[in-house]
Amino acid sequence: MGSSSFFAFKRVLWSLAALVGLSLLIFTLSRIIPGDPARMALGPRATEEAVQELRHELRLDRPLPLQYVSWLASVLKGDFGLSLMTMRSVTQDIKIFLPATLELVLIAALIQLIFGILLGVLSTSCQGTWLDYLLRITAYLGVVTPSFVFAILFMLLFGFLFPVLPVMGRTSVLLQLPPITGMLIADSLLRGDFSTMWNAFTHLILPATALAMNGMSQLARITRSAMVDNLGKDYIVMETAQGISRKKIFFHYLLRPSIIPAVSVMALQVGSLFGNAFLVESIFNWPGLSRYGVQAMLFKDLNAVSAVVCIIGCVFIIANIVVDILVAVIDPRIRLKAGE
């Protein structure tokens, strides 16, 4: 087995172990939350017999180990049970709400990665100038400011004061065809409907940018710090002494090793994007999974809460695998070290 295959194999094994631990954590947390889900679902006026019957249907009257085995077996089959909040299958709710959040998070992640690295490169290229100081101060403010503050600010500026972008919902177009992926931009592209695609994209700009601001600022700071540190390395000094152009040094020799920390942080950023999305979705009335998960927590809908946390955990673990492999591709020393 080659070093690349062995590296990927190890990451997959660790991820499977993490998924088992995540399932135990989700189940434990869902069972120790105060309150009776059956009673909350039926209301305070429901009879005790009706509550006990619902508890039996939800398998809450079984011993905890049997509950976990039964719950895990159902989850592996894609069955998260019935949502007490919507009175629909949780799997059906996920099919409705997950694509909206995925679309939002994917666009926000692209904004973070592209503009975060570009701003870091620009700040490094202007090191010591007024533009460098301005970008560093702006990046610091972006890191310490929560996403929902940017969401409110963008809504006030670009939705009401200068109404150039829509601020509510996913689209203002009446959709008559059934969804393919559930992500409006992807579905519109697949159908060749560019007017709907543009409409959906304009609805995404403000919430995705608000969600991306914190991580984009952090990536800009990390990229700049790594590039400034690498500028003092011997190989950069030697290339400068040989008369190689500054542009070629920046983009051919300096950028590749300097973006490794930024790419590594992106795995953590994916998890934070899902975590921060619920406030952004609430402000922009975005019908996504994160907002659904918060509502399920308030309703103490154990099945829905477990499903949302499980999905976010799986996305986070998959993102870690992808980022680890990307970093190993960028820097072969990492996978060679892992294969020792």
N, C-alpha and C positions, 0 to 999 in steps of 0.2 A: 504493500500500500504506500503510495507517494505521500510526501509531506503535506500537500494540499488536501488530499482525501482524508488523511489521518486527522488533520486540523479540523476539517468540517465534521468528521465523525465524532470527535471529542465534544465539539460544541453541541451537536444534536443530543448526545447522551446526557450532558449536563442540563440541557433544556428539558428533556423528559423528566429528569429528577426534580427540576424546578416546578414542572407542571403538577407532579404528584404532591409536592409540598404546598403548592398554591391551592389545589383542590381541598386538602385538609384544612388549610387556613380559612378558605371561603366557607366551608361547611361549619367549622367551629364558630366563626364570627356570626354566621346567620342563626345559630342556635342559642348564643348567649345574649343576643340583643333582648332587652326587657320587653315584655308584652306578649300577648297571645295572638298570633297571626289570624287564627280562626275567628276569635272574638272581634278583632279589628275589621275583618272582612265582612262579618255578618252584622256588626253594630251592637250597641249596648242593649237593645231591646230583644235580641234573639234569645231563644230558649237555650238552656244548657244542653238539651238533647241535640238541637241543631248544631251547636258548637262542637259537641263531641263527634257528631257524624262527619262534620267537615274535617276535624282533626284526623279522623280515621282515613278519610279520602286522601288527605295530604301526607299520610303516614307519619304524623307527628306523635302518635301514641306508641310507637315502637322504641326499643332501646336504641341509643345513639349509634353504636357500631352497625346495627342493621339498617338504620336510617342512612348512614354514610354509604354503605355498600349499595343500597337501593338507589340512592341519589346519583352515585358515580356511574352505575350501570346505565341509568337513564341518560345522563349527560353524554356518555360515550356514544350513545345512539342518537344524540342530537335532540333529546326530549328534556326540556327544562321544566316541564309541568305547566300548570295553569296559573296565569297571573290573576291575583286577587284584586288588582287595581283595574284592569281592563276587561277581566273575565274572558280573555282570549288565551290561546296558547302563547307561552312566552317565546317560543320559536317563531311564531307568526309576528309577534311584536318586534323581535329582533330583525326580521326580514324587512319590516316597515321602517324602523328607525336607524339601523346600523349604516345603511348606505349613505344617508345624509351626513352622519358624523365622519365616516370614512372619507367622503369627498372633501369635507371641510378640513380635516386633519392632513390629508395628502397635499392639498394646495398650501396650507400653512407650513408644512414641512419643507416644501419646495421653496417657498419664500424665505424661510429661515436659512436653508442651506445655501441658496444662490446669493442672496443679498448679504447674508452674514459674512460669507467668505469674501465677497467683493468689497464690502466695507472694510474688512480687516486688511485686505491687500492695499486698498486706497490709503488707509491710515498709515500703513508701513511705508508706502512709497512717498508719503508727504511727512515723514517722521520729523518732528521738531518744528513744524510750521503751524500756523493758526488753524489750518484745516484739520490737521492731526489732532490738535487739542479740542476742536469743536466736535469731531467725530468721537473722541474718547469720552467727552462729557455727555454727549447724546447717548452713547452706548451704555454708560453708567446709569443714566436716568431710565433707559429702556429696561435694564436688568431689575431695578428696584421698584418699578411701577407695575402693578398687577394688570393682567390682561383685561379685566372688566373695566378698568379706568380708561384704557385705550378704546374699548368698545363704546363706552358712553361718549368719550371725546369725539371719536369718528362719527358717531351717529349725530351728535349736535352740529359738527362742522360740515360734514358732507351729505347729511340727510335733511337738515333743517335750515342751517344758516346759508349754506351753498348747496342746494338740492341737486346734486349731479349724479348720485348713486342711490339705488333702492336700499332700504334699511330693514325691511321686514320680509320673512319667508324665503323660500328657495327660488321662486319664479313668479312672474306675473302673467305667464302664459297658461292657458287652459290646456292641460295635458289629456289627450284622449286615448293614446295608445298605451298598452300595458308596458310596465318597465322591463328592461332587459337585465341591467345590473342594479338598478335603483339609483345609480349616480347619474344625475341629469346631464352633466357635460358629456360623460362617456356614452350614454344612451343617444344623445343628440348627434354625436359624431358617428356612431354606428349607423344611424338612420340617414345621415347626410343632411340633418336639419340644423343648419348653421345659425339661423335666427333664434331658435330656441336655445342653442348652445351659448350664444352671446348673452341672451337674457339671463340664463342661469349663471354664467360667469360674472356678470355685473352684480348679481345678488351675493356672490361669494367674496367679492373683493374686500369689502369692509370687515365682515366677521373673520375671514382668513387672515387678513393683515393684522387685525387686533390680536388674534390668537398667536400670531407669529412674532410679534414685536419683542417679547421678553427673550425668547430663545434666539432670535436673530441678533439681538444686542450682545447676548452672551457669546455666541459663535464669533462675532466680530472681534470681541475682546480677546478670545482665546486664539483666534487666527493671528491677530496682530502680535500678541505676546510670543507665540511660537516663531513667527517670522523674524521678529526683532532678535530673539535668542539665536536663531540659526544664522542670522547675518554675521555674527561673530565667529562662526565655525571656520576651521582652517580651509575647507574646500571652497567656501564662498570667497574668502580672502584671496586664495590662489587664483580663482577664476577672474576676480576683479583685477588682480595684478597682471593677468595675461591679456587684458584689454577687451574681454568679452562684454558686450553691451549690457547695460543695466536691465533693459527690458527682457533680454534672454535669460539673464541670471534669475530674475524674479519669477518668470513663468515656466522656465525649463528646469532649473536646479533648486530653487528655493521653495516654490509653492507646494510641490508634491509632498516632501517630508513635513511641511508645516501644517498641512490640513489634516494630518492624522489625528491630533487631539480633537479638532472640531468634528470630524466624522465620528469619532468614538463617543463624543457627547451627544450626538444625534439620537443614539439609542435611548438615552435617558430623556431626551426632549420629546420623543414620541409618547412616552408614558405621561409626561407632564401636559402634553397637548390634549390628551383625552381627559386628564384630570381637570384642566382649566376650561375645557370646552363647555361645561354645563352652564357657567355664568354667561359666556359669550352667546351660547344658544338661547338662553333665557332672554337676554337683552334684545337680540335680533329676531326673536320668535322663530328660531331654527328648529325644525322638528327632528332632533337627533337623539342618539342613544344616551348621551351623557345626561341630558335633561330628563329623559325617561328614567334613568337610573336614580337620579336624585328624588324624583317624585315617588319612585318605588320604595326608597329608603324611608321617606316620610310616611308612607302608607304601611310600612313594615311588610312589604310583599317579598317574602324570602326567596321565592323562585325567581322573580325578576331581578332582585339584587344579586343573587348568586350568578345568574346568567351574565349580567353586565360586568361584574368583577372578573368573572372567568374569561370573558371575551377580551377585556382590556389587558388582563394578564397574559393571555396568549399572544395578543398583538405586540405587547412589550417584549416578550421572549423571542418572538420571530424577528422583531426589529434588532434585538441584540445579536442574533445569529447572522443576519444580513450584514450588520455593521462590522462584526468581527471578521467576516469573510472579506468585506471590502477593504478593511484596514490591512488584512494579510496580503491582499492583491497589491495594494499601494506600497507596502513595505514587506518584501519577502522574508526579511529577517525574523518577523513575528511568527510566521508559520513554520519556519525552519527551527526556531527555538521551541515551539510547541511540539514538534515531532521528535525532539530529543528523548 
